[in-house]
Amino acid sequence: MKRILLAWSSGKDSAWTLHRLRLQPEVEVVGLFTTLDAARGSVGMHGVPTEWVERQSEAAGLPLLPVMVPWPCSNAVYAEEVLRALATARETLGITHVAFGDLFLEGVRAYREDLLRGSGLEPLFPLWGEPTADLAREMIAGGLRAQLTCVDPRRLSAEFVGRPFDAALLRDLPPEVDPCGEAGEFHTFVWAGPMFSQSLSVSLAGRAERDGFVYAGIPA
């Protein structure tokens, strides 16, 4: 039995990874870990408040292991904090693997593999290499519900921020934008789906621009 700690971004890819893993009888997801901006109390690029992530972990029925990092954060500091947290999870939860929701960015995958090398933990990428248009439709058809909390206006119009991740969104995305936003075009917050015991209620009212990105539902 593989005992898995899942990297949790609060978005659709990590949420769907949890759903997929729970369908496999040979694995057990025993917790979530999230890197959080210590200064702002939110999930990095997603801009999601820490308390929203805590509510997700409760709905998923899994403990949350927060990893606090400064902003901006160097790669060295990030690696140090993450490895410290994973060592703790290995001791307290008996984890053997760490799962990630990455889809096709080779450089990101290589970084994670290098990070875990020598840690005694194996990386897993359950969604890796799947056609993202098909995967996006599968998520929506499977009951995943999410909103776009962050948009990179250099890649996608800011008018998309706050929109539901649904079939209408997929139809409206420009052809050069990945349907899952894997190149950083957008980020999401999942509020319902088969990975949760109940739906979450959050407010995405308002819009703010910060560090060149446009966010919904967070203070500037």
Secondary structure, 3 states (H helix, E strand, C coil): CEEEEEECCCCHHHHHHHHHHHCCCCEEEEEEEEEEECCCCEECCCCEEHHHHHHHHHHHCCCEEEEEECCCCCHHHHHHHHHHHHHHHHHHHCCCEEECCCCCCHHHHHHHHHHHCCCCCEEECCCCCCCHHHHHHHHHHCCCEEEEEEECCCCCCHHHCCCECCHHHHHHCCCCCCCCCCCCCEEEEEEECCCCCCCCCCCCCCEEEECCEEEECCCC
